[in-house]
Amino acid sequence: MKVERDILTKVDHLFIIQLRYSFQTKYRLYLVLDFVNGGHFSSLSIPHL
């Protein structure tokens, strides 16, 4: 997860959600991201059978 956090802190792109804050406990890494209303992108990208 550290790699994902590092990427999200450096990327500035229209289609990638902005990382606002991150913190870590002994067992978990928490990523605070922008909220995007409107559902899942996967429902648009996967053709319906």
Secondary structure, DSSP 8 states (H G I E B T S, - for coil): -HHHHHHHHH---TTS--EEEEEE-SS-EEEEE----S--THHHHS---
